[in-house]
Amino acid sequence: MFSSFAFILALFANVFFGIGLQTLFPVLPLYIASLGGTPAANGLTTLATAGSAVLSRVFIGPLADRLGRKPVLLLGGVIAAIMPVLYGAVHSIPGLVAVGILRGISIAAFTTGFQALLADLAPPGRRGEAFGIGNNSGAIGSLIGPLMGDWLMTHHGFGAAFGLSAISGGLCTLAALLIREPRHESHPITGTPPFRGLRETLAIRNVQTSLIAISPMGIAFGTMVTFWPLVARQNHLGTAGAFYSVYAVGMLSVQILAGRLADHVGRTKVMLPGMALTGIAFGLIPQAHSAAASLLIAFGCGAGLGIARTAMDALVLDDVPGTLRGTAIALEFTLNDLWIGLGSALMGSVANVAGFGTAYAIVCAACIATAGVLVALPRRK
């Protein structure tokens, strides 16, 4: 139930996890640049984080189904508290890549456990709304974290921003520790062939559709996170941190409504327009030559991605039994993380050769083309 203490604690944990994670968004690209890193080096660190999340989710998803959601929530929270301290302690690109690997495990564990817990707590007919509320709790972290991280970095240096991220990770862990998750049937271990749960989940039609749709969303998000501070500096804008916060406002303004619409009119009827809006908004990022334009584009990016992801998160679980929810969520986020990493690395190479305008144009085309392919595919209710 949405009013349950476990649901509320999960939201608080997600807010603090989001603050800790998003605090570093405007900080890390400039920290890497201060150590002599290039845009390609930024892409490499993002790839390390995404690659680690991809590999660890293969095991974390089934683990959440077998041991419960709370253990993986705690794993993600503890690492989130330790990881920023390590960022401040290393002063080389290889060291940052190594910490990025640890960061990926934290993201994989917490997000998988959180989404699976929401699905356990929400009635099936209100699952879209539940994910809208849950995604909004993460967007609150996106609203607060980048502004505070940017301000602390500017006025007190990188160490202060890393400190805020670590404290937020600790508060996330505390909230997760207090959660009493509902009992759920565990997926059987004895006699189960390796990865059988993955094969069972991949055979579900809605899961397949979600995995197709998530790919360009991951590319778009990874390209924004990795290169927006560099685009802002290139265009002489002082809105590096504010961009992420207005992006979060865009998500906050649409996600609950998108979830309710997805419950009533269908997932794809909400998801596909969101994907098209995402492509258009992200494609306009290099054209932000004023503070006002950059913030308007940020709002469009947040709204588009918020609409698409809320419907997508509900779609991926519509036909999945409770014993495979962790696995289904892990698959969705694994592909998302994979494309965040690969997209960042590829778009970093494109940006080195042809500039940020070309990189973001490719992102735009990928989002709109994928939405068009899904429109053409036969759909089920």
ZAKEMAR-950047 format. One record per residue (C-alpha): x, y, z; residue in three letters; chain; residue number from 1. Coordinates in steps of 0.02 Angstrom, whole numbers. Layout:
<recs>
+--------+--------+--------+---------+--------+-----+
!   east !  north !     up ! residuo ! cadena ! num !
+--------+--------+--------+---------+--------+-----+
!      X !      Y !      Z !     ALA !      A ! NUM !
...
+--------+--------+--------+---------+--------+-----+
</recs>
This chain:
<recs>
+--------+--------+--------+---------+--------+-----+
!   east !  north !     up ! residuo ! cadena ! num !
+--------+--------+--------+---------+--------+-----+
!      0 !      0 !      0 !     MET !      A !   1 !
!     59 !    176 !    -40 !     PHE !      A !   2 !
!     30 !    232 !    141 !     SER !      A !   3 !
!    130 !     89 !    218 !     SER !      A !   4 !
!    281 !    130 !    323 !     PHE !      A !   5 !
!    390 !     20 !    211 !     ALA !      A !   6 !
!    336 !    117 !     56 !     PHE !      A !   7 !
!    374 !    285 !    140 !     ILE !      A !   8 !
!    544 !    226 !    203 !     LEU !      A !   9 !
!    585 !    161 !     29 !     ALA !      A !  10 !
!    545 !    334 !    -43 !     LEU !      A !  11 !
!    658 !    418 !     85 !     PHE !      A !  12 !
!    798 !    296 !     48 !     ALA !      A !  13 !
!    780 !    332 !   -138 !     ASN !      A !  14 !
!    783 !    521 !   -108 !     VAL !      A !  15 !
!    948 !    509 !    -12 !     PHE !      A !  16 !
!   1022 !    386 !   -137 !     PHE !      A !  17 !
!    975 !    507 !   -276 !     GLY !      A !  18 !
!   1052 !    655 !   -186 !     ILE !      A !  19 !
!   1215 !    562 !   -159 !     GLY !      A !  20 !
!   1222 !    501 !   -339 !     LEU !      A !  21 !
!   1166 !    662 !   -424 !     GLN !      A !  22 !
!   1279 !    773 !   -319 !     THR !      A !  23 !
!   1423 !    703 !   -421 !     LEU !      A !  24 !
!   1347 !    734 !   -593 !     PHE !      A !  25 !
!   1411 !    913 !   -615 !     PRO !      A !  26 !
!   1566 !    873 !   -513 !     VAL !      A !  27 !
!   1647 !    719 !   -587 !     LEU !      A !  28 !
!   1668 !    780 !   -768 !     PRO !      A !  29 !
!   1758 !    936 !   -706 !     LEU !      A !  30 !
!   1857 !    837 !   -577 !     TYR !      A !  31 !
!   1917 !    722 !   -715 !     ILE !      A !  32 !
!   1960 !    873 !   -823 !     ALA !      A !  33 !
!   2059 !    948 !   -678 !     SER !      A !  34 !
!   2164 !    790 !   -677 !     LEU !      A !  35 !
!   2201 !    809 !   -863 !     GLY !      A !  36 !
!   2061 !    698 !   -928 !     GLY !      A !  37 !
!   1986 !    722 !  -1103 !     THR !      A !  38 !
!   1804 !    697 !  -1156 !     PRO !      A !  39 !
!   1853 !    519 !  -1203 !     ALA !      A !  40 !
!   1918 !    493 !  -1026 !     ALA !      A !  41 !
!   1752 !    553 !   -959 !     ASN !      A !  42 !
!   1665 !    428 !  -1071 !     GLY !      A !  43 !
!   1781 !    290 !  -1010 !     LEU !      A !  44 !
!   1739 !    321 !   -827 !     THR !      A !  45 !
!   1554 !    318 !   -866 !     THR !      A !  46 !
!   1579 !    157 !   -964 !     LEU !      A !  47 !
!   1666 !     79 !   -814 !     ALA !      A !  48 !
!   1519 !    122 !   -701 !     THR !      A !  49 !
!   1391 !     60 !   -826 !     ALA !      A !  50 !
!   1489 !    -97 !   -865 !     GLY !      A !  51 !
!   1503 !   -140 !   -682 !     SER !      A !  52 !
!   1316 !   -112 !   -658 !     ALA !      A !  53 !
!   1279 !   -223 !   -809 !     VAL !      A !  54 !
!   1384 !   -368 !   -747 !     LEU !      A !  55 !
!   1329 !   -357 !   -566 !     SER !      A !  56 !
!   1143 !   -348 !   -607 !     ARG !      A !  57 !
!   1152 !   -522 !   -683 !     VAL !      A !  58 !
!   1178 !   -586 !   -506 !     PHE !      A !  59 !
!   1089 !   -450 !   -406 !     ILE !      A !  60 !
!    920 !   -474 !   -491 !     GLY !      A !  61 !
!    905 !   -660 !   -448 !     PRO !      A !  62 !
!    979 !   -622 !   -276 !     LEU !      A !  63 !
!    838 !   -499 !   -242 !     ALA !      A !  64 !
!    713 !   -635 !   -291 !     ASP !      A !  65 !
!    792 !   -765 !   -178 !     ARG !      A !  66 !
!    852 !   -670 !    -23 !     LEU !      A !  67 !
!    733 !   -521 !    -28 !     GLY !      A !  68 !
!    737 !   -339 !    -80 !     ARG !      A !  69 !
!    809 !   -267 !     81 !     LYS !      A !  70 !
!    981 !   -352 !     73 !     PRO !      A !  71 !
!   1018 !   -280 !   -100 !     VAL !      A !  72 !
!    952 !   -109 !    -46 !     LEU !      A !  73 !
!   1076 !   -110 !     99 !     LEU !      A !  74 !
!   1218 !   -165 !    -14 !     LEU !      A !  75 !
!   1186 !    -18 !   -129 !     GLY !      A !  76 !
!   1171 !    106 !     15 !     GLY !      A !  77 !
!   1331 !     52 !    103 !     VAL !      A !  78 !
!   1434 !     66 !    -56 !     ILE !      A !  79 !
!   1354 !    236 !    -93 !     ALA !      A !  80 !
!   1418 !    298 !     75 !     ALA !      A !  81 !
!   1595 !    235 !     46 !     ILE !      A !  82 !
!   1618 !    272 !   -138 !     MET !      A !  83 !
!   1629 !    466 !   -132 !     PRO !      A !  84 !
!   1769 !    455 !     -3 !     VAL !      A !  85 !
!   1867 !    347 !   -124 !     LEU !      A !  86 !
!   1837 !    471 !   -265 !     TYR !      A !  87 !
!   1918 !    608 !   -162 !     GLY !      A !  88 !
!   2065 !    496 !   -117 !     ALA !      A !  89 !
!   2120 !    451 !   -294 !     VAL !      A !  90 !
!   2203 !    572 !   -413 !     HIS !      A !  91 !
!   2222 !    474 !   -574 !     SER !      A !  92 !
!   2109 !    420 !   -715 !     ILE !      A !  93 !
!   2141 !    233 !   -685 !     PRO !      A !  94 !
!   2096 !    260 !   -502 !     GLY !      A !  95 !
!   1934 !    347 !   -548 !     LEU !      A !  96 !
!   1891 !    206 !   -666 !     VAL !      A !  97 !
!   1915 !     82 !   -523 !     ALA !      A !  98 !
!   1800 !    182 !   -407 !     VAL !      A !  99 !
!   1676 !    196 !   -550 !     GLY !      A ! 100 !
!   1665 !      7 !   -552 !     ILE !      A ! 101 !
!   1615 !      9 !   -368 !     LEU !      A ! 102 !
!   1490 !    147 !   -406 !     ARG !      A ! 103 !
!   1408 !     36 !   -537 !     GLY !      A ! 104 !
!   1381 !   -104 !   -410 !     ILE !      A ! 105 !
!   1297 !     20 !   -292 !     SER !      A ! 106 !
!   1180 !     84 !   -427 !     ILE !      A ! 107 !
!   1136 !    -92 !   -483 !     ALA !      A ! 108 !
!   1098 !   -156 !   -309 !     ALA !      A ! 109 !
!    996 !    -10 !   -245 !     PHE !      A ! 110 !
!    892 !     24 !   -400 !     THR !      A ! 111 !
!    851 !   -161 !   -425 !     THR !      A ! 112 !
!    797 !   -183 !   -244 !     GLY !      A ! 113 !
!    698 !    -21 !   -243 !     PHE !      A ! 114 !
!    599 !    -56 !   -401 !     GLN !      A ! 115 !
!    561 !   -235 !   -348 !     ALA !      A ! 116 !
!    503 !   -175 !   -177 !     LEU !      A ! 117 !
!    385 !    -48 !   -256 !     LEU !      A ! 118 !
!    312 !   -184 !   -366 !     ALA !      A ! 119 !
!    285 !   -294 !   -212 !     ASP !      A ! 120 !
!    195 !   -154 !   -119 !     LEU !      A ! 121 !
!     85 !    -88 !   -261 !     ALA !      A ! 122 !
!    -80 !   -165 !   -321 !     PRO !      A ! 123 !
!    -63 !   -218 !   -505 !     PRO !      A ! 124 !
!   -195 !    -92 !   -560 !     GLY !      A ! 125 !
!    -96 !     51 !   -483 !     ARG !      A ! 126 !
!     80 !     -5 !   -525 !     ARG !      A ! 127 !
!    107 !    136 !   -649 !     GLY !      A ! 128 !
!     58 !    264 !   -518 !     GLU !      A ! 129 !
!    172 !    180 !   -390 !     ALA !      A ! 130 !
!    320 !    192 !   -509 !     PHE !      A ! 131 !
!    274 !    372 !   -546 !     GLY !      A ! 132 !
!    283 !    412 !   -360 !     ILE !      A ! 133 !
!    443 !    310 !   -340 !     GLY !      A ! 134 !
!    526 !    394 !   -489 !     ASN !      A ! 135 !
!    476 !    562 !   -418 !     ASN !      A ! 136 !
!    568 !    523 !   -257 !     SER !      A ! 137 !
!    724 !    495 !   -361 !     GLY !      A ! 138 !
!    690 !    656 !   -456 !     ALA !      A ! 139 !
!    690 !    751 !   -290 !     ILE !      A ! 140 !
!    868 !    691 !   -269 !     GLY !      A ! 141 !
!    905 !    751 !   -445 !     SER !      A ! 142 !
!    831 !    920 !   -402 !     LEU !      A ! 143 !
!    933 !    946 !   -244 !     ILE !      A ! 144 !
!   1094 !    851 !   -277 !     GLY !      A ! 145 !
!   1166 !    939 !   -431 !     PRO !      A ! 146 !
!   1133 !   1114 !   -363 !     LEU !      A ! 147 !
!   1216 !   1073 !   -197 !     MET !      A ! 148 !
!   1359 !    981 !   -280 !     GLY !      A ! 149 !
!   1392 !   1125 !   -401 !     ASP !      A ! 150 !
!   1382 !   1254 !   -260 !     TRP !      A ! 151 !
!   1496 !   1156 !   -143 !     LEU !      A ! 152 !
!   1622 !   1123 !   -281 !     MET !      A ! 153 !
!   1625 !   1308 !   -330 !     THR !      A ! 154 !
!   1640 !   1378 !   -154 !     HIS !      A ! 155 !
!   1726 !   1241 !    -55 !     HIS !      A ! 156 !
!   1809 !   1126 !   -180 !     GLY !      A ! 157 !
!   1785 !    948 !   -239 !     PHE !      A ! 158 !
!   1808 !    873 !    -65 !     GLY !      A ! 159 !
!   1653 !    958 !      5 !     ALA !      A ! 160 !
!   1546 !    891 !   -137 !     ALA !      A ! 161 !
!   1613 !    716 !   -108 !     PHE !      A ! 162 !
!   1574 !    735 !     78 !     GLY !      A ! 163 !
!   1391 !    778 !     44 !     LEU !      A ! 164 !
!   1376 !    627 !    -69 !     SER !      A ! 165 !
!   1446 !    512 !     67 !     ALA !      A ! 166 !
!   1328 !    580 !    201 !     ILE !      A ! 167 !
!   1180 !    554 !     86 !     SER !      A ! 168 !
!   1233 !    375 !     57 !     GLY !      A ! 169 !
!   1238 !    348 !    245 !     GLY !      A ! 170 !
!   1061 !    417 !    268 !     LEU !      A ! 171 !
!   1001 !    306 !    126 !     CYS !      A ! 172 !
!   1074 !    154 !    216 !     THR !      A ! 173 !
!    989 !    203 !    379 !     LEU !      A ! 174 !
!    817 !    219 !    296 !     ALA !      A ! 175 !
!    839 !     52 !    207 !     ALA !      A ! 176 !
!    889 !    -31 !    371 !     LEU !      A ! 177 !
!    720 !     16 !    448 !     LEU !      A ! 178 !
!    616 !    -60 !    307 !     ILE !      A ! 179 !
!    513 !   -216 !    341 !     ARG !      A ! 180 !
!    479 !   -287 !    170 !     GLU !      A ! 181 !
!    324 !   -392 !    135 !     PRO !      A ! 182 !
!    344 !   -579 !    124 !     ARG !      A ! 183 !
!    357 !   -645 !    -52 !     HIS !      A ! 184 !
!    381 !   -816 !   -129 !     GLU !      A ! 185 !
!    562 !   -849 !   -169 !     SER !      A ! 186 !
!    616 !   -917 !   -337 !     HIS !      A ! 187 !
!    671 !  -1098 !   -308 !     PRO !      A ! 188 !
!    858 !  -1129 !   -307 !     ILE !      A ! 189 !
!    869 !  -1318 !   -296 !     THR !      A ! 190 !
!    864 !  -1398 !   -467 !     GLY !      A ! 191 !
!    857 !  -1232 !   -558 !     THR !      A ! 192 !
!    978 !  -1226 !   -705 !     PRO !      A ! 193 !
!   1092 !  -1072 !   -712 !     PRO !      A ! 194 !
!   1006 !   -919 !   -788 !     PHE !      A ! 195 !
!    841 !  -1011 !   -807 !     ARG !      A ! 196 !
!    753 !   -863 !   -727 !     GLY !      A ! 197 !
!    833 !   -747 !   -855 !     LEU !      A ! 198 !
!    771 !   -855 !   -998 !     ARG !      A ! 199 !
!    596 !   -864 !   -925 !     GLU !      A ! 200 !
!    590 !   -676 !   -906 !     THR !      A ! 201 !
!    658 !   -640 !  -1080 !     LEU !      A ! 202 !
!    520 !   -746 !  -1155 !     ALA !      A ! 203 !
!    387 !   -623 !  -1095 !     ILE !      A ! 204 !
!    326 !   -506 !  -1232 !     ARG !      A ! 205 !
!    312 !   -349 !  -1125 !     ASN !      A ! 206 !
!    488 !   -374 !  -1062 !     VAL !      A ! 207 !
!    551 !   -385 !  -1242 !     GLN !      A ! 208 !
!    462 !   -223 !  -1288 !     THR !      A ! 209 !
!    534 !   -133 !  -1137 !     SER !      A ! 210 !
!    710 !   -191 !  -1177 !     LEU !      A ! 211 !
!    696 !   -120 !  -1353 !     ILE !      A ! 212 !
!    629 !     45 !  -1289 !     ALA !      A ! 213 !
!    757 !     66 !  -1149 !     ILE !      A ! 214 !
!    908 !     66 !  -1266 !     SER !      A ! 215 !
!    898 !    243 !  -1338 !     PRO !      A ! 216 !
!    844 !    309 !  -1167 !     MET !      A ! 217 !
!   1007 !    245 !  -1095 !     GLY !      A ! 218 !
!   1109 !    325 !  -1234 !     ILE !      A ! 219 !
!   1021 !    491 !  -1208 !     ALA !      A ! 220 !
!   1043 !    493 !  -1020 !     PHE !      A ! 221 !
!   1226 !    439 !  -1027 !     GLY !      A ! 222 !
!   1269 !    571 !  -1156 !     THR !      A ! 223 !
!   1186 !    707 !  -1052 !     MET !      A ! 224 !
!   1267 !    658 !   -888 !     VAL !      A ! 225 !
!   1440 !    638 !   -963 !     THR !      A ! 226 !
!   1451 !    788 !  -1078 !     PHE !      A ! 227 !
!   1328 !    923 !  -1023 !     TRP !      A ! 228 !
!   1453 !   1012 !   -906 !     PRO !      A ! 229 !
!   1576 !   1017 !  -1052 !     LEU !      A ! 230 !
!   1441 !   1084 !  -1171 !     VAL !      A ! 231 !
!   1396 !   1217 !  -1042 !     ALA !      A ! 232 !
!   1577 !   1271 !  -1026 !     ARG !      A ! 233 !
!   1598 !   1272 !  -1216 !     GLN !      A ! 234 !
!   1442 !   1382 !  -1234 !     ASN !      A ! 235 !
!   1497 !   1494 !  -1089 !     HIS !      A ! 236 !
!   1347 !   1450 !   -981 !     LEU !      A ! 237 !
!   1342 !   1452 !   -792 !     GLY !      A ! 238 !
!   1200 !   1326 !   -781 !     THR !      A ! 239 !
!   1294 !   1161 !   -765 !     ALA !      A ! 240 !
!   1213 !   1116 !   -598 !     GLY !      A ! 241 !
!   1049 !   1207 !   -629 !     ALA !      A ! 242 !
!   1022 !   1107 !   -788 !     PHE !      A ! 243 !
!   1010 !    944 !   -690 !     TYR !      A ! 244 !
!    894 !   1022 !   -563 !     SER !      A ! 245 !
!    774 !   1090 !   -695 !     VAL !      A ! 246 !
!    786 !    920 !   -780 !     TYR !      A ! 247 !
!    726 !    846 !   -615 !     ALA !      A ! 248 !
!    582 !    973 !   -608 !     VAL !      A ! 249 !
!    530 !    914 !   -781 !     GLY !      A ! 250 !
!    524 !    735 !   -717 !     MET !      A ! 251 !
!    432 !    784 !   -557 !     LEU !      A ! 252 !
!    298 !    875 !   -655 !     SER !      A ! 253 !
!    247 !    727 !   -763 !     VAL !      A ! 254 !
!    287 !    559 !   -684 !     GLN !      A ! 255 !
!    136 !    532 !   -570 !     ILE !      A ! 256 !
!     17 !    588 !   -708 !     LEU !      A ! 257 !
!    110 !    478 !   -833 !     ALA !      A ! 258 !
!     93 !    330 !   -716 !     GLY !      A ! 259 !
!    -94 !    356 !   -694 !     ARG !      A ! 260 !
!   -117 !    374 !   -882 !     LEU !      A ! 261 !
!    -17 !    216 !   -911 !     ALA !      A ! 262 !
!   -132 !    124 !   -791 !     ASP !      A ! 263 !
!   -288 !    184 !   -882 !     HIS !      A ! 264 !
!   -247 !    201 !  -1068 !     VAL !      A ! 265 !
!   -102 !     79 !  -1086 !     GLY !      A ! 266 !
!     86 !     80 !  -1066 !     ARG !      A ! 267 !
!    140 !    104 !  -1247 !     THR !      A ! 268 !
!     17 !    246 !  -1280 !     LYS !      A ! 269 !
!    110 !    344 !  -1146 !     VAL !      A ! 270 !
!    286 !    276 !  -1175 !     MET !      A ! 271 !
!    303 !    311 !  -1362 !     LEU !      A ! 272 !
!    262 !    498 !  -1358 !     PRO !      A ! 273 !
!    381 !    513 !  -1212 !     GLY !      A ! 274 !
!    519 !    434 !  -1315 !     MET !      A ! 275 !
!    489 !    556 !  -1459 !     ALA !      A ! 276 !
!    492 !    705 !  -1340 !     LEU !      A ! 277 !
!    653 !    638 !  -1263 !     THR !      A ! 278 !
!    738 !    630 !  -1433 !     GLY !      A ! 279 !
!    688 !    806 !  -1482 !     ILE !      A ! 280 !
!    739 !    883 !  -1316 !     ALA !      A ! 281 !
!    907 !    794 !  -1303 !     PHE !      A ! 282 !
!    947 !    837 !  -1484 !     GLY !      A ! 283 !
!    929 !   1021 !  -1441 !     LEU !      A ! 284 !
!   1057 !   1020 !  -1299 !     ILE !      A ! 285 !
!   1205 !   1085 !  -1404 !     PRO !      A ! 286 !
!   1094 !   1228 !  -1465 !     GLN !      A ! 287 !
!   1081 !   1300 !  -1288 !     ALA !      A ! 288 !
!   1173 !   1466 !  -1308 !     HIS !      A ! 289 !
!   1087 !   1556 !  -1165 !     SER !      A ! 290 !
!   1043 !   1513 !   -987 !     ALA !      A ! 291 !
!    857 !   1523 !  -1022 !     ALA !      A ! 292 !
!    870 !   1409 !  -1174 !     ALA !      A ! 293 !
!    974 !   1281 !  -1079 !     SER !      A ! 294 !
!    848 !   1272 !   -936 !     LEU !      A ! 295 !
!    700 !   1257 !  -1055 !     LEU !      A ! 296 !
!    788 !   1113 !  -1143 !     ILE !      A ! 297 !
!    827 !   1035 !   -974 !     ALA !      A ! 298 !
!    642 !   1036 !   -929 !     PHE !      A ! 299 !
!    599 !    952 !  -1095 !     GLY !      A ! 300 !
!    732 !    818 !  -1067 !     CYS !      A ! 301 !
!    665 !    779 !   -894 !     GLY !      A ! 302 !
!    482 !    778 !   -950 !     ALA !      A ! 303 !
!    516 !    665 !  -1099 !     GLY !      A ! 304 !
!    621 !    540 !  -1004 !     LEU !      A ! 305 !
!    503 !    544 !   -855 !     GLY !      A ! 306 !
!    352 !    502 !   -962 !     ILE !      A ! 307 !
!    441 !    364 !  -1058 !     ALA !      A ! 308 !
!    525 !    280 !   -909 !     ARG !      A ! 309 !
!    372 !    281 !   -795 !     THR !      A ! 310 !
!    268 !    188 !   -925 !     ALA !      A ! 311 !
!    416 !     76 !   -968 !     MET !      A ! 312 !
!    448 !     26 !   -787 !     ASP !      A ! 313 !
!    266 !    -27 !   -768 !     ALA !      A ! 314 !
!    263 !   -117 !   -936 !     LEU !      A ! 315 !
!    412 !   -227 !   -896 !     VAL !      A ! 316 !
!    322 !   -302 !   -745 !     LEU !      A ! 317 !
!    145 !   -321 !   -813 !     ASP !      A ! 318 !
!    157 !   -507 !   -852 !     ASP !      A ! 319 !
!    301 !   -553 !   -735 !     VAL !      A ! 320 !
!    265 !   -663 !   -582 !     PRO !      A ! 321 !
!    324 !   -602 !   -412 !     GLY !      A ! 322 !
!    461 !   -734 !   -408 !     THR !      A ! 323 !
!    545 !   -654 !   -560 !     LEU !      A ! 324 !
!    518 !   -468 !   -528 !     ARG !      A ! 325 !
!    695 !   -437 !   -471 !     GLY !      A ! 326 !
!    761 !   -526 !   -625 !     THR !      A ! 327 !
!    647 !   -427 !   -743 !     ALA !      A ! 328 !
!    698 !   -261 !   -666 !     ILE !      A ! 329 !
!    880 !   -312 !   -672 !     ALA !      A ! 330 !
!    864 !   -350 !   -858 !     LEU !      A ! 331 !
!    785 !   -181 !   -894 !     GLU !      A ! 332 !
!    914 !    -85 !   -795 !     PHE !      A ! 333 !
!   1056 !   -192 !   -862 !     THR !      A ! 334 !
!   1018 !   -142 !  -1040 !     LEU !      A ! 335 !
!    994 !     38 !   -985 !     ASN !      A ! 336 !
!   1164 !     37 !   -898 !     ASP !      A ! 337 !
!   1245 !    -49 !  -1046 !     LEU !      A ! 338 !
!   1186 !     87 !  -1165 !     TRP !      A ! 339 !
!   1232 !    225 !  -1042 !     ILE !      A ! 340 !
!   1410 !    160 !  -1045 !     GLY !      A ! 341 !
!   1425 !    113 !  -1227 !     LEU !      A ! 342 !
!   1331 !    269 !  -1282 !     GLY !      A ! 343 !
!   1443 !    382 !  -1178 !     SER !      A ! 344 !
!   1600 !    302 !  -1246 !     ALA !      A ! 345 !
!   1539 !    305 !  -1427 !     LEU !      A ! 346 !
!   1471 !    482 !  -1414 !     MET !      A ! 347 !
!   1633 !    537 !  -1332 !     GLY !      A ! 348 !
!   1728 !    475 !  -1484 !     SER !      A ! 349 !
!   1602 !    560 !  -1600 !     VAL !      A ! 350 !
!   1617 !    722 !  -1502 !     ALA !      A ! 351 !
!   1807 !    716 !  -1515 !     ASN !      A ! 352 !
!   1796 !    703 !  -1705 !     VAL !      A ! 353 !
!   1636 !    795 !  -1755 !     ALA !      A ! 354 !
!   1584 !    896 !  -1603 !     GLY !      A ! 355 !
!   1443 !    886 !  -1477 !     PHE !      A ! 356 !
!   1311 !    939 !  -1605 !     GLY !      A ! 357 !
!   1336 !    780 !  -1706 !     THR !      A ! 358 !
!   1337 !    670 !  -1550 !     ALA !      A ! 359 !
!   1171 !    738 !  -1488 !     TYR !      A ! 360 !
!   1094 !    728 !  -1662 !     ALA !      A ! 361 !
!   1130 !    542 !  -1661 !     ILE !      A ! 362 !
!   1046 !    528 !  -1491 !     VAL !      A ! 363 !
!    892 !    617 !  -1559 !     CYS !      A ! 364 !
!    881 !    503 !  -1710 !     ALA !      A ! 365 !
!    900 !    346 !  -1604 !     ALA !      A ! 366 !
!    755 !    393 !  -1487 !     CYS !      A ! 367 !
!    634 !    440 !  -1627 !     ILE !      A ! 368 !
!    681 !    294 !  -1739 !     ALA !      A ! 369 !
!    656 !    167 !  -1599 !     THR !      A ! 370 !
!    486 !    242 !  -1556 !     ALA !      A ! 371 !
!    439 !    226 !  -1739 !     GLY !      A ! 372 !
!    490 !     43 !  -1744 !     VAL !      A ! 373 !
!    384 !      6 !  -1590 !     LEU !      A ! 374 !
!    235 !     94 !  -1667 !     VAL !      A ! 375 !
!    249 !    -20 !  -1819 !     ALA !      A ! 376 !
!    260 !   -180 !  -1716 !     LEU !      A ! 377 !
!     97 !   -271 !  -1675 !     PRO !      A ! 378 !
!     51 !   -237 !  -1495 !     ARG !      A ! 379 !
!    -51 !   -327 !  -1364 !     ARG !      A ! 380 !
!   -160 !   -246 !  -1233 !     LYS !      A ! 381 !
+--------+--------+--------+---------+--------+-----+
</recs>
